[in-house]
Amino acid sequence: MIRNVVVGTVKPGVPREEIEKALQALLDLRVEGVELRMVAGVDLGLREGNASYALTVDLDDEEAYRIYDRDAEHNRIRRELFAPISESISRIQFRL
């Protein structure tokens, strides 16, 4: 199993609702032939300097990750919802 972790920091002034809208779009995403086990959330602000949001996606294997990564709707969400609001986005994939 592959876990994909994404952590992002938004630009100053981005309202929480915009972050939640982008995360919900990913949570609602369905990719044909791939089971997505996803958890996402906005930072609670318990510690100064944290990122703004995070999500994890568990996928069966590398091929499932590649299909998910190349999915047209997934890339539209990245481009149209996350890119405009994000100052930085970091990703890592590792085997569980």
Secondary structure, 3 states (H helix, E strand, C coil): CEEEEEEEEECCCCCHHHHHHHHHHHHCCCECCECCEEEEEECCCCCCCCCCEEEEEEECCHHHHHHHHHCHHHHHHHHHHHCCCEEEEEEEEEEC
